[in-house]
Amino acid sequence: MRAGGPSPEYRAALAQFPKGIAVPGDTYDVVRAKFKPAHGHDPGPDIATEPATLGGVAGVWVSLRDKPAQPGDAAILFLHGGALVSCHAREYPFFAAWFVRATGLR
């Protein structure tokens, strides 16, 4: 966290994330059921995805289709949690698109 609290971009992105999607005490089956409507969907016609690799780790750039990245642009590092409770990492561009729309950042 930066000095002074979360950035405006973080607050804007967090506001886009659905509330109540994973509640402490939810079972594995309940969490999967809550996330199911979001899994496997195309992130939308306004979103561009591009395979990427960083330090040998495969990932994907997710950005607004009409806002090409420029050298020096800020970006959000959005990591799959790794628990694979809700879905496979391949299905995460849909989730990352919420943050991209909210902030305009890749």
C-alpha positions as CSV (number, residue, x, y, z in Angstrom):
1,M,0.0,0.0,0.0
2,R,1.3,3.5,-0.8
3,A,1.7,6.2,1.8
4,G,-1.7,7.8,2.4
5,G,-3.7,4.6,1.7
6,P,-4.9,2.9,-1.4
7,S,-4.6,4.7,-4.8
8,P,-7.6,6.1,-6.6
9,E,-7.1,3.4,-9.2
10,Y,-7.3,0.6,-6.6
11,R,-10.4,2.1,-5.0
12,A,-12.1,2.4,-8.5
13,A,-11.1,-1.2,-9.4
14,L,-12.3,-2.6,-6.0
15,A,-15.7,-0.9,-6.5
16,Q,-16.2,-3.0,-9.6
17,F,-15.6,-6.3,-7.9
18,P,-18.8,-8.1,-7.0
19,K,-19.6,-8.1,-3.3
20,G,-20.3,-11.3,-1.3
21,I,-18.7,-13.6,-3.9
22,A,-16.5,-15.4,-1.4
23,V,-17.5,-15.3,2.3
24,P,-15.5,-16.8,5.1
25,G,-17.0,-20.2,5.9
26,D,-18.3,-20.8,2.4
27,T,-17.7,-24.3,1.2
28,Y,-15.7,-25.1,-1.9
29,D,-19.0,-26.0,-3.7
30,V,-20.7,-22.7,-2.7
31,V,-17.7,-20.6,-3.9
32,R,-17.7,-22.5,-7.2
33,A,-21.4,-21.9,-7.6
34,K,-21.1,-18.2,-7.0
35,F,-18.2,-17.8,-9.5
36,K,-19.8,-20.1,-12.2
37,P,-21.7,-17.3,-14.0
38,A,-18.4,-15.5,-14.6
39,H,-16.3,-18.4,-15.8
40,G,-15.3,-19.1,-19.3
41,H,-16.8,-15.9,-20.7
42,D,-15.2,-13.7,-23.3
43,P,-14.1,-10.6,-21.5
44,G,-16.1,-8.4,-23.9
45,P,-15.7,-6.6,-27.2
46,D,-14.1,-3.6,-25.6
47,I,-11.3,-5.8,-24.1
48,A,-8.1,-7.0,-25.9
49,T,-6.1,-9.9,-24.6
50,E,-2.5,-10.8,-25.6
51,P,-0.4,-13.7,-24.3
52,A,2.7,-12.5,-22.3
53,T,5.6,-14.0,-20.4
54,L,7.4,-12.4,-17.5
55,G,10.4,-14.1,-16.0
56,G,9.4,-17.4,-17.6
57,V,5.8,-17.3,-16.2
58,A,3.0,-17.3,-18.7
59,G,0.3,-14.7,-18.4
60,V,-1.9,-12.4,-20.5
61,W,-2.1,-8.7,-21.0
62,V,-5.7,-7.4,-20.6
63,S,-6.4,-3.9,-21.9
64,L,-9.1,-1.7,-23.4
65,R,-9.2,-2.4,-27.1
66,D,-9.3,1.3,-28.0
67,K,-6.4,2.3,-25.7
68,P,-3.1,0.9,-26.9
69,A,-0.4,0.7,-24.2
70,Q,2.3,3.3,-24.4
71,P,5.9,3.0,-23.0
72,G,5.9,4.0,-19.4
73,D,2.2,3.5,-18.8
74,A,1.2,2.3,-15.4
75,A,-0.3,-1.3,-15.2
76,I,-2.0,-3.4,-12.7
77,L,-0.4,-6.7,-11.8
78,F,-3.4,-9.0,-11.2
79,L,-2.4,-12.5,-10.0
80,H,-4.5,-15.6,-9.9
81,G,-4.8,-16.6,-6.3
82,G,-3.5,-20.0,-6.9
83,A,-6.0,-21.9,-4.8
84,L,-8.0,-22.8,-8.0
85,V,-11.1,-22.8,-5.8
86,S,-13.2,-20.7,-8.2
87,C,-11.7,-21.5,-11.6
88,H,-8.6,-22.1,-13.7
89,A,-6.2,-19.2,-14.3
90,R,-7.1,-19.2,-18.0
91,E,-10.5,-17.9,-17.1
92,Y,-9.2,-14.8,-15.3
93,P,-9.1,-12.3,-18.1
94,F,-12.9,-11.9,-17.5
95,F,-12.1,-10.8,-13.9
96,A,-9.2,-8.6,-14.9
97,A,-11.4,-6.8,-17.4
98,W,-13.4,-5.4,-14.5
99,F,-10.3,-3.6,-13.2
100,V,-9.2,-2.5,-16.7
101,R,-12.6,-0.9,-17.3
102,A,-12.6,0.8,-13.9
103,T,-9.1,2.2,-14.2
104,G,-8.2,2.4,-17.9
105,L,-4.9,0.6,-17.0
106,R,-3.6,-2.7,-18.5
